Amino acid sequence: MHNERLKNNPLATKQDVTEALLEMLRPLENCFSLHGMCYSTGEAQYGGCVAELEALLRPLWGIIPFSVGGGQYPALDKYMCKILEGVNPKSPSYWGRLDAQCQRMVEMATLAVGMCIAKDRFWDALSSKDQDNLYNWLYQINDYTMQVSNWRFFRILVNTAFILCGCEHSQERLDEDLTAVDSLYDSGGWYIDGGQGRRDYYIPFAFHFYGLIYAKVAVHDPIYQKKFIDRATEFAKTFPAFFVDSGEAVPFGRSMAYRFAQGCFWGALAFADVEALPWGQIKFLALQHMRHWLAQDIFTPGGQLSVGYYYPNQVMAEAYNSYGSPYWAFKAFIMLALPDGHPFWQAQEEMPNTSESLVIPQARGILQRDDKQVQYYVVGQNIQSWMSLSQPKYEKFVYSSHFGFSVPKSAIGLGHGAFDNTLAICEGDDEFFRMRYGVENFEIFEDYLYSKWLPWPDVTIESYIVPLFPWHMRLHIVNTGRRVTLADGGFAISRDGYYKPASDDNSCAIIRDDSTSAIVSLAGGHEPQLVWAEPNTNLMVPRTIIPSMIAKANPGKHFYATAVLGAYGANPTKYLENPPRLAKENNGYLIYNEDKRIKITLEKTAVCSV
């Protein structure tokens, strides 16, 4: 559902942003429950008590900054009452003891930040008994071994809160965790989230968000204060490329249900007084992103944020997404902690100048764009299989701010698999498809990306992806020891309302007033097919069609080439008139697109081993 009051809010001033926060808090005010808050059904990997705890604490990411910035939220007393019951071991509402890798650790960060930046309300105002209960419940986090990932910041913030509140803390854990976070830093402001190299929105909405809070409050640690500020400043140079002028960010990776948390980095810069870009640009990026989101169909009939992306959708959810999880989006309200006279609020919004093409090796990809759409070409993420739908969320060839991406309901059949922007392969005609998962080698060049992956031990696929926005070209070398069927899928596009299919022997397309998705075979061996994807597989729209090319290959070595179009804006069909061209030359190919000329040497294999 849409919330018309939010949709019509101009979000131009601090008062506008405050009204948006209060409007989103109202549907929660009658949802208090035994362990916190409850307003829906459905389970995550953690049980009901923890889901209620999460649903109670995540709205505090907005309430706490609002209070720090001078706001008075009447229902805060109810939140505090439930928190003090939750940390009291003698209360029937007690949140319980931790266990390893416990979701409670994640939510502890909210209370820790309250103690750090709103000490008068979250510590000083408590009785000594309540302080003891809160301290003892939070201190549990020091008793557990923790994975080396963004999770280390939860314990960093807890021990920092203890320092600021004059409590005994674990300096050993604090030093260990800061060192662990330091070990995950790559370069250019980018971290690596975990042992297998995730590079996604957890870099801005976890590493930098928490790092900037630490930099603001940890006056006892000038070394890490400077590190976190310098890294955030460096990150701000490239991160604007992920946002379209109208505010959308490219959906990519896990935890898309957190929605406008994608833009919380900009508010965190302001909170930490870090002018990494001109204040007008930081303000534009923060507020334009929020404007975009509050115009979307993201609310339940009860008015709460739903699990989903552009619409309520459990299909794309993570195992750790409960009904309260989407309120991590409230991190974007950290800007409300700023006083009215802060340069962030006083600046005139200014759109940043962003390169039309940007290679970011640390993000494992290339971004290309115009003012309407960003496309993000990715390779080499190699994500763990325990994550829900990790392949479609990380390992497709390209992700789009307009077309989004799709997740499967089943691996059986192209419609159930919804294989947009990837190469899906099955053995013979069994229709049990798989897509790229893990790569043996990859390399990122200035003009294209290369990967080598093995769907079976006797099948090798080398893919060259050449961004030519809004086109891109795919060259696949398939060396197979068995008979296979391959499906090269284009951009998923809405099939609701008016659309026009267009196809011939070498191409197929779906044409709409403002969008066109097309795929063209450039080297033969394909048959065009419009794949009707299962409902609710795409993050952007519930019902889509995927223009695709199908090839059947006997044992041996085969070469396939396609040009894929994902155009959005005025007259998107104009691009169909001049697709990219491919010409054989010696040991490789020449690619022509308007004034571009790119040489691909197919015999050159990548040397970047994962």
C-alpha positions as CSV (number, residue, x, y, z in Angstrom):
1,M,0.0,0.0,0.0
2,H,1.0,3.6,-0.4
3,N,0.8,6.2,2.4
4,E,-0.4,9.4,0.7
5,R,0.8,11.6,3.5
6,L,4.3,10.3,3.1
7,K,4.1,10.3,-0.7
8,N,3.1,14.0,-0.7
9,N,5.7,15.0,2.0
10,P,8.3,17.2,0.2
11,L,11.1,16.1,2.7
12,A,12.7,19.5,2.2
13,T,13.3,20.5,5.8
14,K,14.1,18.9,9.2
15,Q,10.4,19.4,10.1
16,D,9.3,17.5,7.0
17,V,11.7,14.6,7.8
18,T,10.4,14.6,11.4
19,E,6.8,14.4,10.2
20,A,7.7,11.4,8.0
21,L,9.3,9.6,10.9
22,L,6.3,10.2,13.2
23,E,3.9,9.2,10.4
24,M,5.7,5.8,10.1
25,L,5.8,5.3,13.9
26,R,2.0,5.8,14.4
27,P,1.0,2.4,13.2
28,L,3.3,0.8,15.7
29,E,2.0,2.5,18.8
30,N,-0.7,0.0,19.6
31,C,1.4,-3.1,18.8
32,F,3.3,-3.6,22.1
33,S,3.4,-7.3,23.2
34,L,4.9,-9.4,25.9
35,H,8.5,-9.3,24.6
36,G,8.3,-6.1,22.7
37,M,6.2,-5.6,19.6
38,C,4.1,-7.8,17.4
39,Y,1.9,-6.9,14.5
40,S,2.2,-9.8,12.0
41,T,2.8,-13.5,11.6
42,G,5.5,-15.5,9.9
43,E,8.8,-16.7,11.4
44,A,12.4,-16.0,10.7
45,Q,15.3,-18.3,11.7
46,Y,14.9,-17.0,15.3
47,G,11.8,-17.5,17.4
48,G,8.9,-15.4,18.4
49,C,10.5,-13.7,21.4
50,V,13.4,-12.4,19.4
51,A,11.2,-11.3,16.6
52,E,9.2,-9.2,19.1
53,L,12.5,-7.8,20.5
54,E,13.7,-6.9,17.0
55,A,10.4,-5.2,16.1
56,L,10.6,-3.1,19.3
57,L,14.2,-2.0,19.0
58,R,14.6,-1.3,15.3
59,P,12.2,1.8,15.2
60,L,14.6,3.3,17.8
61,W,17.1,3.9,15.0
62,G,14.7,6.8,14.2
63,I,13.4,7.6,17.7
64,I,16.8,8.1,19.2
65,P,18.2,10.6,16.7
66,F,14.8,12.4,16.9
67,S,15.2,12.8,20.6
68,V,18.8,13.9,20.4
69,G,17.8,16.5,17.9
70,G,15.3,18.1,20.3
71,G,12.2,16.1,19.5
72,Q,9.8,14.8,22.1
73,Y,8.2,11.4,21.3
74,P,5.4,10.6,23.7
75,A,5.5,6.9,23.1
76,L,9.2,6.7,24.0
77,D,8.2,5.9,27.6
78,K,6.3,2.8,26.4
79,Y,9.4,1.7,24.5
80,M,11.6,2.3,27.6
81,C,9.2,0.3,29.8
82,K,9.3,-2.7,27.4
83,I,13.1,-2.4,27.2
84,L,13.5,-2.5,31.0
85,E,11.2,-5.5,31.2
86,G,13.1,-7.2,28.5
87,V,16.5,-6.9,30.3
88,N,15.1,-7.9,33.7
89,P,15.7,-11.6,34.3
90,K,12.9,-11.7,36.8
91,S,10.3,-10.4,34.3
92,P,8.1,-12.7,32.2
93,S,9.1,-10.4,29.3
94,Y,12.8,-11.2,29.8
95,W,14.7,-11.4,26.5
96,G,16.8,-14.3,27.7
97,R,20.4,-15.3,27.5
98,L,22.4,-15.2,24.3
99,D,23.8,-18.0,22.3
100,A,26.4,-18.1,19.6
101,Q,25.7,-15.9,16.6
102,C,22.5,-14.8,18.2
103,Q,20.1,-12.3,16.6
104,R,19.9,-10.5,20.0
105,M,23.5,-9.4,19.4
106,V,22.4,-7.4,16.3
107,E,19.7,-5.6,18.2
108,M,22.1,-4.8,21.1
109,A,23.6,-2.2,18.8
110,T,20.5,0.0,19.0
111,L,20.6,0.2,22.8
112,A,24.3,0.8,22.7
113,V,23.9,3.7,20.4
114,G,21.1,5.1,22.6
115,M,23.6,5.0,25.5
116,C,26.3,6.6,23.4
117,I,24.3,9.6,22.0
118,A,21.3,9.9,24.3
119,K,22.9,8.9,27.6
120,D,20.5,11.2,29.6
121,R,17.5,9.1,28.5
122,F,19.0,5.6,28.0
123,W,21.2,5.5,31.0
124,D,21.1,8.5,33.4
125,A,17.3,8.4,33.8
126,L,17.4,4.7,34.8
127,S,17.3,3.5,38.4
128,S,20.5,1.7,39.6
129,K,18.6,-1.6,39.4
130,D,17.5,-1.0,35.8
131,Q,21.1,0.1,34.9
132,D,22.4,-3.1,36.4
133,N,19.9,-5.2,34.4
134,L,20.7,-3.4,31.1
135,Y,24.4,-3.6,31.7
136,N,24.3,-7.3,32.6
137,W,22.1,-8.2,29.6
138,L,24.4,-6.3,27.2
139,Y,27.6,-7.5,28.7
140,Q,26.7,-11.1,27.6
141,I,28.0,-10.2,24.1
142,N,31.6,-10.2,25.5
143,D,31.2,-13.9,26.4
144,Y,31.0,-15.2,22.8
145,T,33.3,-15.8,19.9
146,M,32.0,-13.8,17.0
147,Q,32.5,-14.1,13.2
148,V,34.8,-11.7,11.5
149,S,32.3,-9.5,9.7
150,N,30.3,-6.4,10.2
151,W,28.9,-8.1,13.4
152,R,32.1,-7.0,15.2
153,F,30.7,-3.5,15.3
154,F,27.8,-4.6,17.6
155,R,30.3,-5.5,20.3
156,I,32.4,-2.4,19.6
157,L,29.4,-0.2,20.2
158,V,28.4,-2.0,23.4
159,N,31.8,-1.6,24.9
160,T,32.0,2.0,23.8
161,A,28.6,2.6,25.5
162,F,30.0,1.1,28.7
163,I,33.0,3.5,28.5
164,L,30.9,6.5,28.0
165,C,28.5,5.5,30.8
166,G,31.4,4.9,33.2
167,C,30.9,1.1,33.4
168,E,33.4,-1.7,33.3
169,H,34.0,-2.8,29.8
170,S,36.1,-5.4,28.0
171,Q,39.1,-3.7,26.5
172,E,40.4,-7.0,25.3
173,R,37.2,-7.5,23.2
174,L,37.2,-3.9,22.0
175,D,40.8,-4.2,20.8
176,E,40.1,-7.5,19.2
177,D,37.0,-6.3,17.4
178,L,38.6,-3.1,16.1
179,T,41.5,-5.1,14.8
180,A,39.1,-7.5,13.1
181,V,37.2,-4.7,11.4
182,D,40.6,-3.3,10.3
183,S,41.5,-6.6,8.8
184,L,38.4,-6.4,6.5
185,Y,39.3,-3.1,5.0
186,D,40.3,-3.2,1.3
187,S,40.9,0.2,-0.3
188,G,39.0,3.1,-1.8
189,G,36.7,3.2,1.3
190,W,35.5,-0.4,0.7
191,Y,35.5,-3.2,3.2
192,I,35.1,-6.9,2.6
193,D,32.2,-8.3,4.7
194,G,33.3,-11.8,5.8
195,G,35.7,-14.4,4.7
196,Q,34.4,-15.1,1.2
197,G,34.4,-11.5,0.1
198,R,30.9,-9.9,0.2
199,R,30.9,-6.4,-1.1
200,D,27.3,-5.0,-0.9
201,Y,25.2,-2.5,0.9
202,Y,26.5,-3.7,4.3
203,I,29.6,-1.7,3.5
204,P,27.7,1.7,3.8
205,F,24.8,0.7,6.1
206,A,27.0,-1.3,8.6
207,F,30.7,-0.7,8.4
208,H,30.6,3.0,7.6
209,F,27.4,3.8,9.5
210,Y,28.7,2.3,12.7
211,G,32.2,3.5,12.0
212,L,31.0,7.1,11.7
213,I,29.0,6.8,15.0
214,Y,32.1,5.5,16.7
215,A,34.1,8.4,15.2
216,K,31.6,10.9,16.6
217,V,31.6,9.5,20.2
218,A,34.9,7.7,20.8
219,V,37.0,10.7,21.8
220,H,39.1,8.3,23.7
221,D,40.3,6.7,20.5
222,P,41.7,9.3,18.0
223,I,43.4,6.6,15.9
224,Y,40.2,4.8,14.9
225,Q,38.3,8.0,14.8
226,K,40.6,9.2,12.0
227,K,40.6,5.8,10.2
228,F,36.8,5.6,10.1
229,I,36.4,9.2,9.0
230,D,39.1,8.9,6.3
231,R,37.6,5.7,4.9
232,A,34.1,7.1,4.8
233,T,35.4,10.1,3.0
234,E,37.1,7.9,0.4
235,F,34.0,5.8,0.0
236,A,31.9,8.9,-0.6
237,K,33.8,9.5,-3.8
238,T,32.3,6.4,-5.6
239,F,29.1,5.6,-3.7
240,P,27.0,8.3,-5.4
241,A,27.3,6.2,-8.6
242,F,24.9,3.7,-7.2
243,F,22.1,6.3,-7.1
244,V,20.0,7.6,-9.9
245,D,19.1,11.3,-10.0
246,S,15.5,10.6,-8.9
247,G,16.8,8.7,-5.8
248,E,16.7,5.0,-6.7
249,A,19.7,2.9,-5.7
250,V,20.7,-0.3,-7.6
251,P,19.2,-3.3,-5.8
252,F,21.9,-5.9,-5.3
253,G,22.8,-8.5,-2.7
254,R,21.0,-9.5,0.4
255,S,18.8,-7.6,2.8
256,M,16.9,-5.6,0.2
257,A,14.0,-5.5,2.7
258,Y,15.9,-2.7,4.6
259,R,15.1,-0.4,1.6
260,F,16.1,3.2,2.5
261,A,18.9,2.0,4.7
262,Q,20.7,2.0,1.4
263,G,21.0,5.8,1.9
264,C,21.7,6.0,5.6
265,F,25.4,6.6,4.9
266,W,24.7,10.1,3.8
267,G,23.0,11.0,7.1
268,A,25.7,9.3,9.0
269,L,28.3,11.6,7.4
270,A,26.4,14.6,8.5
271,F,25.9,13.2,12.0
272,A,29.7,12.8,12.3
273,D,30.3,16.2,10.8
274,V,32.2,14.8,7.9
275,E,31.9,16.9,4.8
276,A,33.1,14.2,2.4
277,L,31.1,15.9,-0.4
278,P,29.7,19.4,-0.3
279,W,26.8,19.6,2.2
280,G,24.3,20.3,-0.6
281,Q,25.2,17.1,-2.3
282,I,25.1,15.0,0.9
283,K,21.7,16.5,1.6
284,F,20.4,15.8,-1.9
285,L,21.6,12.1,-1.8
286,A,20.0,11.5,1.6
287,L,16.6,13.2,1.0
288,Q,16.1,12.3,-2.6
289,H,16.6,8.6,-1.8
290,M,14.1,8.8,1.0
291,R,11.6,10.7,-1.3
292,H,11.8,7.9,-3.8
293,W,11.2,5.2,-1.2
294,L,8.2,6.9,0.5
295,A,6.4,7.0,-2.9
296,Q,6.6,3.3,-3.3
297,D,4.1,0.5,-2.4
298,I,6.0,-0.6,0.7
299,F,3.4,-0.6,3.5
300,T,1.1,-3.3,4.9
301,P,-2.7,-2.6,5.2
302,G,-1.9,-1.8,8.9
303,G,0.6,0.9,7.8
304,Q,3.8,-0.9,8.9
305,L,6.7,-1.4,6.6
306,S,6.4,-4.7,4.8
307,V,9.0,-7.4,4.1
308,G,9.8,-7.0,0.4
309,Y,11.3,-4.3,-1.9
310,Y,9.0,-2.3,-4.2
311,Y,6.0,-4.3,-2.9
312,P,5.3,-6.7,-0.1
313,N,7.1,-9.9,-1.1
314,Q,8.2,-12.8,1.1
315,V,9.7,-14.7,-1.8
316,M,12.9,-12.6,-1.8
317,A,13.2,-12.5,2.0
318,E,16.2,-13.6,4.0
319,A,16.1,-16.4,6.6
320,Y,16.6,-13.6,9.2
321,N,13.8,-11.3,7.9
322,S,10.9,-11.1,10.4
323,Y,8.1,-8.6,10.3
324,G,10.1,-6.0,12.2
325,S,13.3,-6.4,10.2
326,P,12.5,-3.7,7.6
327,Y,12.8,-1.0,10.3
328,W,16.5,-1.1,9.9
329,A,15.6,1.5,7.2
330,F,15.1,3.9,10.1
331,K,18.9,4.3,10.2
332,A,18.3,6.8,7.5
333,F,16.8,9.1,10.1
334,I,20.1,9.6,11.9
335,M,20.2,13.1,10.3
336,L,17.4,14.1,12.8
337,A,20.1,14.2,15.6
338,L,21.5,17.3,13.9
339,P,20.6,20.7,15.3
340,D,18.5,23.0,13.1
341,G,21.4,25.2,12.3
342,H,23.7,22.4,11.1
343,P,25.1,23.0,7.6
344,F,23.3,19.8,6.4
345,W,19.9,21.4,7.1
346,Q,21.0,24.9,5.9
347,A,22.5,23.8,2.6
348,Q,20.7,24.0,-0.7
349,E,20.3,20.6,-2.3
350,E,22.8,20.0,-5.1
351,M,22.8,17.0,-7.5
352,P,26.3,15.5,-7.6
353,N,28.1,15.1,-10.9
354,T,28.5,11.3,-11.5
355,S,30.6,9.6,-14.2
356,E,28.7,7.8,-16.9
357,S,31.0,4.8,-16.5
358,L,33.0,3.9,-13.4
359,V,35.1,0.9,-12.7
360,I,35.3,0.0,-9.0
361,P,37.6,-3.0,-8.5
362,Q,36.9,-3.1,-4.8
363,A,33.2,-3.5,-5.5
364,R,34.0,-6.2,-8.1
365,G,32.3,-4.3,-10.9
366,I,31.6,-1.6,-13.4
367,L,28.7,0.9,-13.1
368,Q,27.3,2.7,-16.1
369,R,24.4,5.1,-16.1
370,D,22.4,8.0,-17.4
371,D,20.1,10.3,-15.4
372,K,17.3,7.6,-15.4
373,Q,19.0,4.3,-14.7
374,V,22.2,2.8,-13.2
375,Q,23.4,-0.7,-14.3
376,Y,25.9,-2.5,-12.1
377,Y,28.0,-5.2,-13.8
378,V,29.4,-7.6,-11.2
379,V,31.8,-10.6,-11.1
380,G,33.6,-12.7,-8.5
381,Q,31.5,-12.2,-5.4
382,N,31.5,-16.0,-4.6
383,I,28.9,-15.9,-1.9
384,Q,28.2,-18.5,0.8
385,S,25.4,-21.0,0.1
386,W,23.8,-20.5,3.5
387,M,22.4,-17.2,2.4
388,S,18.9,-17.3,1.0
389,L,19.0,-17.1,-2.8
390,S,22.6,-16.1,-2.8
391,Q,23.1,-16.8,-6.5
392,P,20.5,-14.4,-8.0
393,K,21.4,-11.8,-5.4
394,Y,25.1,-11.6,-6.1
395,E,26.1,-13.5,-9.3
396,K,24.0,-12.3,-12.2
397,F,25.8,-10.4,-14.9
398,V,24.2,-7.1,-14.3
399,Y,21.8,-5.4,-11.8
400,S,19.6,-2.4,-12.7
401,S,18.0,0.4,-10.7
402,H,15.0,0.3,-13.0
403,F,14.5,-3.4,-13.9
404,G,15.7,-4.8,-10.6
405,F,16.5,-8.5,-10.5
406,S,14.5,-11.7,-10.0
407,V,14.8,-14.6,-7.6
408,P,13.6,-18.2,-8.3
409,K,10.7,-20.1,-6.9
410,S,12.2,-23.3,-8.2
411,A,15.1,-24.5,-10.3
412,I,12.8,-26.5,-12.6
413,G,11.7,-24.6,-15.7
414,L,12.7,-21.2,-16.9
415,G,9.5,-19.5,-15.7
416,H,10.0,-20.7,-12.1
417,G,13.7,-19.9,-12.2
418,A,13.2,-16.4,-13.5
419,F,16.7,-16.3,-14.9
420,D,17.0,-12.7,-15.9
421,N,20.5,-11.3,-16.7
422,T,22.2,-14.6,-16.3
423,L,23.1,-17.7,-18.2
424,A,21.1,-20.7,-17.0
425,I,22.1,-24.2,-18.0
426,C,20.5,-27.7,-17.6
427,E,21.6,-31.2,-18.7
428,G,19.9,-32.3,-21.9
429,D,16.2,-31.3,-21.7
430,D,15.6,-32.1,-18.1
431,E,14.8,-28.4,-17.3
432,F,16.7,-28.5,-14.0
433,F,18.5,-25.3,-14.4
434,R,21.4,-23.8,-12.6
435,M,23.1,-20.4,-13.0
436,R,26.6,-19.1,-12.2
437,Y,27.6,-19.9,-8.6
438,G,31.2,-19.3,-7.7
439,V,33.9,-18.8,-10.3
440,E,37.3,-20.5,-10.9
441,N,38.8,-17.2,-12.2
442,F,37.7,-13.7,-12.8
443,E,39.1,-10.4,-14.0
444,I,37.9,-6.9,-14.3
445,F,39.1,-4.8,-17.2
446,E,38.4,-1.2,-18.0
447,D,35.8,-2.2,-20.7
448,Y,34.6,-5.6,-19.7
449,L,34.5,-8.4,-17.1
450,Y,35.6,-12.0,-17.4
451,S,34.6,-15.1,-15.5
452,K,35.2,-18.8,-15.7
453,W,32.9,-21.2,-13.9
454,L,32.1,-24.9,-13.9
455,P,28.4,-26.0,-13.5
456,W,29.7,-29.6,-13.7
457,P,33.3,-30.9,-13.7
458,D,33.1,-31.6,-17.4
459,V,31.5,-28.3,-18.4
460,T,33.4,-25.1,-18.5
461,I,31.8,-21.7,-19.3
462,E,33.9,-18.6,-19.9
463,S,31.9,-15.4,-20.1
464,Y,32.9,-11.9,-21.2
465,I,30.5,-9.2,-20.3
466,V,30.9,-5.9,-22.1
467,P,28.9,-2.9,-20.7
468,L,27.7,-0.6,-23.5
469,F,24.9,1.2,-21.6
470,P,22.0,0.7,-22.1
471,W,23.1,-2.3,-24.1
472,H,25.7,-4.8,-23.0
473,M,27.2,-7.7,-24.9
474,R,27.8,-11.2,-23.6
475,L,30.3,-13.6,-25.2
476,H,30.2,-17.2,-23.9
477,I,32.7,-20.0,-24.6
478,V,31.0,-23.3,-23.6
479,N,33.2,-26.4,-23.4
480,T,30.9,-29.3,-22.5
481,G,31.3,-33.0,-22.1
482,R,27.6,-33.6,-22.0
483,R,24.5,-32.4,-24.0
484,V,23.2,-29.2,-22.4
485,T,20.5,-26.5,-22.9
486,L,21.5,-22.9,-22.2
487,A,19.1,-20.0,-21.6
488,D,20.6,-16.5,-21.8
489,G,18.1,-14.2,-20.1
490,G,17.7,-10.4,-20.6
491,F,16.1,-7.8,-18.3
492,A,12.8,-8.8,-16.7
493,I,10.1,-6.3,-17.6
494,S,6.6,-5.8,-16.4
495,R,3.9,-7.6,-18.3
496,D,1.0,-5.6,-16.7
497,G,-0.7,-2.9,-18.7
498,Y,0.2,-2.2,-22.3
499,Y,3.2,-3.8,-23.8
500,K,4.2,-4.9,-27.3
501,P,6.2,-8.1,-28.0
502,A,8.6,-7.9,-31.0
503,S,10.7,-10.8,-32.2
504,D,12.2,-12.4,-35.3
505,D,14.6,-15.3,-35.8
506,N,17.5,-13.6,-34.1
507,S,15.9,-11.4,-31.4
508,C,13.0,-10.9,-29.1
509,A,11.9,-7.8,-27.1
510,I,9.2,-6.4,-24.9
511,I,8.4,-2.7,-25.6
512,R,6.6,-0.4,-23.2
513,D,6.0,3.4,-23.3
514,D,9.0,4.1,-21.0
515,S,11.0,0.8,-21.0
516,T,12.4,-1.8,-23.5
517,S,14.0,-5.1,-22.8
518,A,15.5,-7.0,-25.7
519,I,18.1,-9.6,-26.5
520,V,19.7,-10.2,-29.9
521,S,21.7,-13.2,-31.1
522,L,24.9,-12.1,-32.7
523,A,26.6,-15.4,-33.6
524,G,23.8,-17.8,-34.3
525,G,22.9,-21.0,-32.5
526,H,20.0,-19.5,-30.6
527,E,16.3,-19.5,-30.7
528,P,14.4,-16.5,-29.1
529,Q,11.9,-17.1,-26.4
530,L,9.8,-14.9,-24.2
531,V,9.9,-16.4,-20.7
532,W,6.8,-15.7,-18.5
533,A,8.3,-15.6,-15.0
534,E,6.4,-16.8,-12.0
535,P,4.6,-14.0,-10.1
536,N,6.5,-12.3,-7.3
537,T,9.9,-13.3,-8.5
538,N,11.1,-9.8,-9.5
539,L,11.9,-7.2,-6.8
540,M,10.4,-4.3,-8.7
541,V,7.1,-5.6,-10.2
542,P,5.1,-8.7,-9.4
543,R,4.6,-10.0,-13.0
544,T,7.3,-10.0,-15.6
545,I,8.5,-11.4,-19.0
546,I,12.1,-12.1,-19.7
547,P,13.3,-12.0,-23.3
548,S,15.7,-14.9,-23.6
549,M,17.9,-16.8,-26.1
550,I,17.8,-20.6,-25.9
551,A,20.7,-22.8,-27.3
552,K,21.1,-26.6,-27.3
553,A,24.7,-27.8,-27.4
554,N,26.1,-31.3,-27.9
555,P,29.5,-32.3,-26.4
556,G,32.2,-30.1,-27.7
557,K,33.3,-26.4,-27.7
558,H,30.7,-23.7,-28.6
559,F,30.7,-19.9,-28.9
560,Y,27.6,-17.8,-28.3
561,A,27.2,-14.1,-28.4
562,T,24.2,-11.9,-27.5
563,A,23.5,-8.2,-27.2
564,V,21.1,-7.3,-24.3
565,L,19.2,-4.1,-23.9
566,G,17.6,-2.6,-20.8
567,A,16.5,0.9,-21.7
568,Y,14.4,3.3,-19.6
569,G,13.3,6.8,-20.3
570,A,11.9,8.8,-23.2
571,N,11.7,6.8,-26.5
572,P,13.5,3.7,-25.3
573,T,12.9,1.9,-28.6
574,K,15.4,4.1,-30.4
575,Y,18.1,1.9,-29.2
576,L,16.7,-1.1,-31.1
577,E,17.6,0.7,-34.3
578,N,21.3,0.5,-33.7
579,P,22.4,-2.6,-31.6
580,P,26.1,-3.2,-30.9
581,R,28.0,-5.1,-33.6
582,L,30.5,-8.0,-33.3
583,A,33.3,-8.7,-35.8
584,K,35.8,-11.6,-35.7
585,E,39.4,-10.5,-35.7
586,N,42.4,-13.0,-35.4
587,N,42.2,-14.5,-31.9
588,G,39.4,-12.4,-30.7
589,Y,36.5,-10.1,-31.5
590,L,36.0,-6.4,-32.1
591,I,32.9,-4.8,-30.6
592,Y,31.4,-1.7,-32.1
593,N,28.8,0.5,-30.4
594,E,28.3,4.0,-31.6
595,D,31.7,5.6,-31.1
596,K,33.1,2.8,-29.0
597,R,35.5,0.1,-30.3
598,I,36.5,-2.6,-27.9
599,K,38.8,-5.6,-28.5
600,I,38.3,-8.9,-26.7
601,T,41.1,-11.5,-26.9
602,L,39.3,-14.8,-26.1
603,E,42.5,-16.8,-25.7
604,K,43.6,-14.6,-22.9
605,T,42.6,-16.2,-19.6
606,A,42.2,-14.4,-16.3
607,V,44.9,-14.5,-13.7
608,C,42.9,-13.3,-10.7
609,S,42.2,-16.5,-8.9
610,V,39.5,-16.6,-6.1
